[in-house]
Amino acid sequence: MKKSVFYHAGCPVCVSAEHDIISLIGQDNVEIIHLGDNKEKIAEAVLAGIKSVPALVTPTGNVLHINFGASMDEVKG
């Protein structure tokens, strides 16, 4: 089974959402990508359709934008 991918930038909104996502779907079912620590993954996130973080990409490719922490332009710096 393909995992969901949760992208975030490390802000308090993102970290809170990360904890909730893990509680809801389980650590084994989600890959966590901190874009502040993994800037090489920014292009991947944009290609997946991420407009802001925190966001979750489901195994079928749907993008679920959660709350609003930072736009991708802010993440890119």
Summary of the structure (lengths in Angstrom):
residues: 77
radius of gyration: 11.1
end to end distance: 34.0
largest distance: 34.0
contacts: 218
relative contact order: 0.27
helix: 42%
strand: 32%
